[in-house]
Amino acid sequence: MDKSPIDIWSQTAAQFQETVSQSWAKALSNFQSLDLGTAMAAVGEPVAPPHIEFSADKLQAVQQQYLQEAGALMANWSAAEAPAVADKRFNAPAWQHNPVAAMAAAVYLLNSRTLTALVDAVQTDDKTRNRLRFAVEQGLAATAPSNFLAFNAEAQQKAIDTQGESIAKGIQNLLHDVRQGHVSMTDESVFTVGKNVATTEGAVVFENALFQLIEYKPLTAKVFEKPFLMVPPCINKYYILDLQPENSVVRYAVAQGHRTFVVSWRNPDASLAHKTWDDYIETAVIKAIAVTQEIAGKPGADHSINALGFCVGGTMLTTALAVLAARGEHPVASTTLLTTLLDFTDTGILDVFIDESFVKFREKEMGEGGLMKGQDLASTFSFLRPNDLVWNYVVGNYLKGETPPPFDLLYWNSDATNLPGPYYAWYLRNTYLENKLVKPGAATVCGEAIDFSLLDTPFYIYGSREDHIVPIGGAYASTQALPGKKRFVMGASGHIAGVINPPAKNKRSHWIRADGKLPASHSQWLSGATEYPGSWWTDWAQWLKGHAGKQIAAPKSYGRGKYKAGVAAPGTYVLAKA
């Protein structure tokens, strides 16, 4: 008797599941060697595969769920009904109007759920499971039918509607991106640094081999007596804080009456390939604090400044303050930390890359000199969200022949920067791997034992709820690692969009605890927090104003004394490409 389509599908599904189980178990046993074998071999250490086995009950449940859902799909297919697909990659009408394409999408999503469930059925340690989940997610993202012209019904329909013009344009886009070395996320031809991004008026008042210090022209007749220094991440260009006038943190601070200075990092080349973490702390962050004090600090005993650190800029700023505190110096009246990690216990998805072998590999590769290429860093961060930051643009640019719309934030994101190898290697070991900064005396920087308990500055600590680079729990952990007065605020959205959220846009929301309590965990804090519509900037501005001192007449010129106005903002360092 001939078997029905459902019987054939079920038998095939069972065979598929058995094959997957066997191959998956083998892949799991070799996973670490696949992921880290090169690193381990480079440092002369053997690869020890993790102990992995399946939970029989969970595996059986996965198999049963797969057969049930596969049978339902086949029943729809037999009834000539296109399965409903709830995924933005397959939401276009062309997918739903093409039963074969709709079925391909539905089968892909079923297999995706099954493979993800198989990861959850693995009995192993959390780190190995997270690595497996990351690897599976990367593979699934790459193999989606939407990524291939032969299966993408929407791209096919567009090719028909444009009589092949979309395909020709897609090939042009592909060749362009090959030449520039990265996938275009925005129309980069629209933006020019200094013309329509990084346009706040100012001048370079100091520079050395690592950074230029930019002072900005006041927008108010009076300014607060305590100057304000911003330390952005050196892993990116500084102008994330000064994109365009309507979303510029720099311009907002200047408009609030703060005499504002910003560190603009040099994009390292071979001449900086031996620079260390200590170099960046001593001759960059500490130097920037000192120069800001000399230029704009109030003469006399109190010539303190206010300071802000963003992402790794916040880690560096706090480390620099700890170095100065160990020397008996306390030059900062208040510190703002934006999406910053000090306690690296919770590093989110980035933890999948970090272990002893990986760090040793990087130390051997570039710990004594070399460069961590900016494009490699940018690619790593993009693949943390592969569907949104990689394959979305592959489909749009190449299969559909579209030019992505201009977006200043994504233009900045594509403007990569290098890192000196020794700096990068120190950072990996002492923060992500060994988490030394929050252990009093464990880390030595610039000859000083780091002890955050010596800090006496109040802190404004901000974290983004959907941040995939600095998880909200990791950002909140700074409240437990730092002494003194602290205010924690959580904003909606991610690592960048949550920060760059000007009040005039009236977008998103933020959370504050009225009682000011900072319990041990973020979840405990959130249970007593209240959500407020709009940007957190207004709350921060009010807090910063309380630490800025009295108002004085705005300066008529940039710099002071030996610190003369140089080239106009945005300076020259920001223009160098990786």
TILO-326000 format. One line per 10 residues: number of its first residue (from 0); their letters; for each residue x, y, z of C-alpha. Coordinates in nm, 2 decimals. Last residue first. Example, Ala and Ser with C-alpha at 12.3 -4.5 7.8 and 13.67 -1.06 7.14 Angstrom:
1> SA> 1.37/-0.11/0.71  1.23/-0.45/0.78
//
This chain:
577> AKALVYTGPA> 4.13/5.21/0.96  4.05/5.55/0.82  4.19/5.88/0.96  3.94/6.16/0.97  3.89/6.15/1.34  4.26/6.24/1.40  4.23/6.56/1.20  4.01/6.79/1.41  3.63/6.78/1.44  3.67/7.07/1.52
567> AVGAKYKGRG> 3.88/7.35/1.39  4.26/7.32/1.38  4.45/7.47/1.67  4.33/7.69/1.95  4.61/7.75/2.20  4.70/7.56/2.51  5.00/7.74/2.64  4.79/7.99/2.83  4.42/7.92/2.78  4.21/7.72/2.53
557> YSKPAAIQKG> 3.94/7.85/2.30  3.82/8.21/2.30  3.56/8.44/2.45  3.50/8.23/2.76  3.14/8.22/2.89  3.08/8.44/3.19  3.03/8.24/3.51  2.77/8.01/3.65  2.79/7.84/3.98  2.90/7.48/4.04
547> AHGKLWQAWD> 2.86/7.19/3.79  2.75/6.92/4.03  2.38/7.00/4.06  2.37/7.07/3.68  2.48/6.72/3.62  2.17/6.58/3.79  1.94/6.81/3.60  2.11/6.72/3.27  2.09/6.35/3.36  1.71/6.36/3.42
537> TWWSGPYETA> 1.67/6.56/3.09  1.88/6.31/2.90  1.67/6.01/3.01  1.46/6.05/2.69  1.09/6.01/2.66  0.82/5.84/2.87  0.88/5.76/3.23  0.88/5.40/3.37  0.89/5.36/3.75  1.14/5.15/3.94
527> GSLWQSHSAP> 1.08/4.92/4.24  1.08/4.59/4.06  1.36/4.72/3.84  1.61/4.75/4.13  1.54/4.39/4.23  1.59/4.27/3.87  1.91/4.48/3.85  2.06/4.30/4.14  2.20/4.38/4.49  1.97/4.66/4.57
517> LKGDARIWHS> 2.03/5.03/4.47  1.77/5.25/4.64  1.71/5.60/4.51  1.36/5.60/4.65  1.22/5.74/4.32  1.36/5.45/4.12  1.41/5.56/3.76  1.32/5.40/3.43  1.34/5.54/3.08  1.13/5.57/2.77
507> RKNKAPPNIV> 1.14/5.55/2.39  1.10/5.86/2.17  1.02/6.22/2.24  1.24/6.33/1.95  1.31/6.66/2.13  1.45/6.47/2.43  1.75/6.33/2.24  1.80/5.95/2.24  2.16/5.87/2.15  2.22/5.65/2.46
497> GAIHGSAGMV> 1.94/5.39/2.39  2.02/5.39/2.02  2.38/5.30/2.09  2.38/5.00/2.32  2.02/4.91/2.27  1.66/5.02/2.32  1.49/5.16/2.64  1.68/5.35/2.91  1.78/5.25/3.26  1.88/5.51/3.52
487> FRKKGPLAQT> 2.11/5.45/3.82  2.21/5.73/4.06  2.51/5.69/4.28  2.65/5.85/4.60  2.95/5.68/4.75  3.13/5.36/4.66  3.15/5.18/4.33  3.13/4.81/4.26  2.77/4.76/4.35  2.63/5.04/4.13
477> SAYAGGIPVI> 2.87/4.92/3.86  2.67/4.59/3.85  2.39/4.79/3.68  2.58/4.80/3.35  2.64/4.43/3.37  2.28/4.35/3.44  2.18/4.58/3.15  2.40/4.38/2.92  2.70/4.58/2.78  2.73/4.45/2.42
467> HDERSGYIYF> 2.38/4.32/2.36  2.20/4.63/2.51  1.83/4.57/2.52  1.76/4.76/2.85  2.03/5.03/2.81  2.23/5.12/3.11  2.31/5.46/3.27  2.52/5.53/3.58  2.54/5.88/3.73  2.83/5.86/3.98
457> PTDLLSFDIA> 2.93/6.08/4.28  3.31/6.12/4.31  3.49/5.99/4.62  3.69/5.70/4.46  3.91/5.51/4.71  3.67/5.21/4.71  3.75/5.16/4.34  4.09/5.01/4.43  4.34/4.97/4.14  4.69/4.92/4.26
447> EGCVTAAGPK> 4.92/5.18/4.11  5.22/5.15/3.88  5.04/5.29/3.58  4.78/5.02/3.62  4.80/4.73/3.87  4.51/4.50/3.89  4.42/4.28/4.19  4.45/4.55/4.45  4.08/4.57/4.52  3.89/4.32/4.30
437> VLKNELYTNR> 3.65/4.52/4.08  3.92/4.58/3.82  4.04/4.22/3.81  3.76/4.06/3.61  3.99/3.77/3.51  3.88/3.69/3.15  3.67/3.99/3.04  3.86/4.25/3.24  4.23/4.18/3.30  4.28/3.93/3.02
427> LYWAYYPGPL> 4.09/4.09/2.74  4.20/4.45/2.83  4.56/4.35/2.85  4.54/4.19/2.50  4.37/4.49/2.35  4.62/4.74/2.48  4.91/4.52/2.37  4.76/4.48/2.02  4.70/4.85/1.96  4.34/4.90/1.85
417> NTADSNWYLL> 4.21/4.99/1.50  3.91/5.20/1.42  3.60/5.14/1.20  3.38/5.40/1.03  3.10/5.16/0.96  2.92/5.23/1.29  2.95/5.60/1.23  2.76/5.56/0.90  2.51/5.34/1.09  2.44/5.62/1.34
407> DFPPPTEGKL> 2.41/5.88/1.06  2.14/5.69/0.87  2.11/5.73/0.49  1.88/5.47/0.34  2.02/5.14/0.22  2.06/5.13/-0.16  1.85/4.85/-0.30  1.95/4.58/-0.55  1.70/4.33/-0.41  1.94/4.04/-0.39
397> YNGVVYNWVL> 2.26/4.24/-0.33  2.18/4.54/-0.11  1.86/4.43/0.05  1.94/4.07/0.11  2.30/4.12/0.22  2.18/4.42/0.43  1.94/4.21/0.63  2.20/3.94/0.64  2.45/4.14/0.84  2.33/4.38/1.11
387> DNPRLFSFTS> 1.97/4.27/1.18  2.00/3.90/1.11  2.35/3.87/1.24  2.31/4.04/1.57  2.64/3.94/1.75  2.76/3.92/1.39  2.78/4.29/1.37  3.00/4.32/1.68  3.25/4.07/1.53  3.25/4.24/1.19
377> ALDQGKMLGG> 3.33/4.57/1.35  3.62/4.43/1.55  3.76/4.26/1.24  3.71/4.59/1.04  3.91/4.78/1.31  4.21/4.56/1.29  4.37/4.46/1.62  4.71/4.60/1.56  5.06/4.47/1.64  5.30/4.46/1.93
367> EGMEKERFKV> 5.40/4.25/2.23  5.05/4.11/2.31  4.98/4.08/1.93  4.96/3.71/1.84  5.09/3.55/2.16  4.86/3.76/2.37  4.57/3.70/2.13  4.63/3.32/2.16  4.67/3.34/2.53  4.33/3.52/2.55
357> FSEDIFVDLI> 4.16/3.25/2.34  4.31/2.97/2.54  4.22/3.12/2.87  3.85/3.18/2.78  3.66/3.45/2.61  3.47/3.43/2.28  3.14/3.30/2.42  3.15/3.57/2.68  3.06/3.83/2.42  2.70/3.71/2.44
347> GTDTFDLLTT> 2.64/3.87/2.77  2.93/4.03/2.96  2.79/3.95/3.31  3.08/3.90/3.56  3.28/4.19/3.40  3.24/4.43/3.68  3.34/4.77/3.55  3.13/4.76/3.23  2.99/5.08/3.09  2.67/5.16/2.91
337> LLTTSAVPHE> 2.71/5.53/2.99  2.91/5.63/3.30  2.87/5.98/3.43  3.13/6.10/3.68  3.11/6.40/3.92  3.35/6.64/4.09  3.66/6.49/3.92  4.02/6.59/4.02  4.06/6.36/4.32  4.44/6.31/4.37
327> GRAALVALAT> 4.59/6.10/4.65  4.81/5.90/4.42  4.58/5.60/4.47  4.30/5.83/4.38  4.47/5.92/4.05  4.50/5.55/3.95  4.14/5.50/4.06  4.03/5.80/3.85  4.22/5.65/3.55  4.04/5.32/3.60
317> TLMTGGVCFG> 3.70/5.50/3.61  3.79/5.69/3.29  3.91/5.37/3.11  3.60/5.17/3.19  3.38/5.47/3.09  3.57/5.50/2.76  3.51/5.12/2.73  3.13/5.21/2.70  3.09/5.59/2.73  3.28/5.79/2.99
307> LANISHDAGP> 3.17/6.13/3.13  3.36/6.38/3.34  3.29/6.68/3.56  3.59/6.90/3.65  3.78/6.99/3.97  3.97/7.32/4.01  3.90/7.36/4.38  4.21/7.49/4.56  4.26/7.79/4.35  4.19/7.88/3.99
297> KGAIEQTVAI> 3.86/7.74/3.85  3.94/7.48/3.59  3.90/7.58/3.23  4.23/7.53/3.05  4.44/7.38/3.33  4.17/7.15/3.44  4.09/7.03/3.09  4.46/6.97/3.04  4.48/6.76/3.35  4.17/6.55/3.27
287> AKIVATEIYD> 4.30/6.49/2.91  4.64/6.38/3.05  4.47/6.13/3.28  4.27/5.99/2.99  4.55/6.00/2.73  4.91/5.97/2.85  4.84/5.78/3.17  4.53/5.57/3.09  4.61/5.50/2.72  4.97/5.43/2.79
277> DWTKHALSAD> 4.88/5.20/3.08  4.65/5.00/2.84  4.95/4.96/2.62  5.09/5.11/2.30  5.31/4.89/2.09  5.12/4.92/1.76  5.12/5.30/1.78  5.35/5.37/1.48  5.19/5.08/1.29  4.86/5.27/1.27
267> PNRWSVVFTR> 4.61/5.36/1.55  4.31/5.58/1.47  4.38/5.87/1.70  4.11/5.92/1.97  3.91/6.24/1.99  3.87/6.33/2.36  3.59/6.58/2.41  3.57/6.91/2.60  3.26/7.10/2.70  3.21/7.43/2.89
257> HGQAVAYRVV> 2.87/7.33/3.02  2.57/7.57/2.97  2.29/7.33/2.89  2.34/7.42/2.52  2.70/7.29/2.55  2.57/6.96/2.69  2.31/6.92/2.42  2.57/7.00/2.15  2.80/6.73/2.28  2.52/6.47/2.31
247> SNEPQLDLIY> 2.43/6.54/1.94  2.09/6.42/1.82  1.94/6.74/1.66  2.28/6.89/1.57  2.40/6.59/1.39  2.64/6.31/1.50  2.82/6.45/1.80  2.85/6.18/2.07  2.89/5.91/1.81  3.15/6.16/1.69
237> YKNICPPVML> 3.43/6.01/1.90  3.52/5.74/1.65  3.51/5.38/1.78  3.71/5.13/1.98  3.86/5.43/2.16  3.53/5.46/2.35  3.43/5.82/2.43  3.58/6.02/2.71  3.37/6.34/2.76  3.51/6.63/2.97
227> FPKEFVKATL> 3.29/6.90/3.14  3.43/7.22/3.28  3.33/7.33/3.63  3.24/7.70/3.64  2.91/7.65/3.47  2.87/7.86/3.16  2.72/8.20/3.09  2.62/8.37/2.76  2.51/8.04/2.62  2.61/7.84/2.31
217> PKYEILQFLA> 2.97/7.80/2.42  3.22/7.70/2.15  3.35/7.35/2.20  3.70/7.23/2.31  3.85/6.94/2.14  4.13/6.73/2.29  4.33/6.53/2.03  4.44/6.18/2.11  4.71/5.92/2.12  5.03/6.07/1.98
207> NEFVVAGETT> 4.96/6.40/2.15  4.71/6.68/2.10  4.58/6.99/2.27  4.33/7.27/2.20  4.15/7.13/1.90  3.87/7.37/1.80  3.50/7.39/1.83  3.17/7.43/1.65  2.94/7.12/1.66  2.95/6.96/1.32
197> AVNKGVTFVS> 3.05/6.60/1.39  2.82/6.48/1.11  2.70/6.69/0.82  3.02/6.87/0.71  3.29/6.78/0.97  3.27/6.41/0.88  3.11/6.36/0.54  2.79/6.17/0.50  2.57/6.10/0.19  2.82/5.88/0.02
187> EDTMSVHGQR> 2.79/5.63/0.31  2.44/5.52/0.20  2.38/5.29/0.49  2.46/4.95/0.62  2.71/4.88/0.34  2.88/4.54/0.38  3.25/4.58/0.43  3.58/4.59/0.25  3.53/4.90/0.04  3.61/4.72/-0.29
177> VDHLLNQIGK> 3.39/4.42/-0.20  3.12/4.66/-0.10  3.12/4.82/-0.44  3.13/4.49/-0.62  2.82/4.37/-0.42  2.64/4.70/-0.49  2.70/4.67/-0.86  2.58/4.31/-0.86  2.26/4.42/-0.67  2.20/4.70/-0.93
167> AISEGQTDIA> 2.21/4.44/-1.21  1.98/4.21/-1.01  1.74/4.50/-0.94  1.74/4.60/-1.31  1.62/4.25/-1.41  1.29/4.36/-1.57  1.21/4.58/-1.27  0.89/4.39/-1.18  1.05/4.06/-1.26  1.36/4.12/-1.05
157> KQQAEANFAL> 1.13/4.26/-0.77  0.93/3.94/-0.78  1.24/3.73/-0.75  1.37/3.94/-0.46  1.03/3.89/-0.28  1.02/3.51/-0.35  1.37/3.46/-0.20  1.44/3.09/-0.27  1.67/3.10/-0.57  1.79/3.45/-0.48
147> FNSPATAALG> 1.94/3.32/-0.16  1.95/3.50/0.18  1.57/3.47/0.23  1.60/3.09/0.25  1.78/3.13/0.58  2.12/2.96/0.58  2.33/3.24/0.73  2.10/3.31/1.02  2.08/2.94/1.10  2.45/2.90/1.10
137> QEVAFRLRNR> 2.51/3.20/1.32  2.23/3.09/1.56  2.38/2.74/1.58  2.73/2.88/1.66  2.58/3.11/1.93  2.38/2.83/2.08  2.68/2.61/2.09  2.89/2.88/2.25  2.61/2.94/2.51  2.60/2.57/2.58
127> TKDDTQVADV> 2.97/2.55/2.63  2.96/2.85/2.87  2.66/2.71/3.07  2.82/2.37/3.14  2.69/2.06/2.97  2.38/1.86/2.93  2.25/1.93/2.58  1.87/1.95/2.55  1.88/2.33/2.52  2.10/2.30/2.21
117> LATLTRSNLL> 1.85/2.05/2.07  1.58/2.31/2.12  1.78/2.55/1.90  1.81/2.29/1.63  1.43/2.22/1.65  1.33/2.59/1.64  1.56/2.65/1.34  1.42/2.33/1.17  1.07/2.46/1.21  1.17/2.81/1.09
107> YVAAAMAAVP> 1.33/2.66/0.78  1.02/2.44/0.71  0.80/2.75/0.74  1.02/2.96/0.51  1.03/2.68/0.25  0.65/2.64/0.28  0.60/3.01/0.22  0.83/3.00/-0.08  0.65/2.70/-0.23  0.31/2.86/-0.16
97> NHQWAPANFR> 0.40/3.18/-0.33  0.15/3.45/-0.24  0.27/3.45/0.12  0.63/3.51/0.03  0.54/3.78/-0.23  0.33/3.95/0.03  0.64/4.05/0.23  0.65/3.90/0.58  0.93/3.64/0.52  1.23/3.81/0.69
87> KDAVAPAEAA> 0.99/3.98/0.94  0.90/3.64/1.09  0.56/3.51/1.17  0.49/3.26/0.89  0.14/3.13/0.82  0.15/2.82/0.61  0.03/2.85/0.25  -0.28/2.63/0.22  -0.29/2.38/-0.07  -0.47/2.12/0.15
77> SWNAMLAGAE> -0.18/1.88/0.11  0.06/2.17/0.21  -0.15/2.25/0.52  -0.14/1.88/0.62  0.24/1.88/0.56  0.29/2.17/0.79  0.08/2.01/1.06  0.28/1.68/1.03  0.60/1.88/1.06  0.47/2.05/1.38
67> QLYQQQVAQL> 0.38/1.72/1.54  0.70/1.54/1.42  0.92/1.82/1.55  0.74/1.83/1.89  0.78/1.46/1.93  1.15/1.48/1.85  1.21/1.77/2.08  1.03/1.59/2.36  1.24/1.28/2.31  1.55/1.49/2.33
57> KDASFEIHPP> 1.43/1.66/2.64  1.37/1.33/2.81  1.70/1.18/2.70  1.90/1.48/2.82  2.19/1.48/2.57  2.55/1.45/2.65  2.86/1.67/2.66  3.18/1.68/2.86  3.39/1.95/2.71  3.67/1.87/2.46
47> AVPEGVAAMA> 4.02/1.93/2.60  4.24/2.08/2.33  4.61/2.04/2.40  4.83/2.34/2.47  5.12/2.48/2.26  5.01/2.84/2.25  4.93/2.84/1.89  4.77/2.50/1.91  4.53/2.63/2.17  4.43/2.92/1.95
37> TGLDLSQFNS> 4.39/2.71/1.64  4.18/2.46/1.83  3.95/2.72/1.97  3.63/2.70/1.78  3.67/2.36/1.61  3.85/2.22/1.91  3.58/2.35/2.14  3.30/2.20/1.93  3.45/1.86/1.88  3.22/1.68/2.12
27> LAKAWSQSVT> 2.93/1.89/2.02  2.98/1.81/1.65  2.97/1.44/1.73  2.66/1.47/1.93  2.50/1.69/1.66  2.59/1.43/1.39  2.41/1.16/1.59  2.11/1.37/1.69  2.08/1.52/1.34  2.08/1.18/1.18
17> EQFQAATQSW> 1.81/1.06/1.42  1.60/1.37/1.36  1.63/1.35/0.99  1.53/0.98/1.00  1.23/1.07/1.21  1.14/1.36/0.98  1.17/1.14/0.67  0.94/0.89/0.83  0.69/1.16/0.93  0.71/1.32/0.58
7> IDIPSKDM> 0.65/0.98/0.41  0.36/0.91/0.64  0.22/1.26/0.58  0.25/1.22/0.21  0.05/0.89/0.23  0.22/0.56/0.19  0.13/0.34/-0.10  0.00/0.00/0.00
//
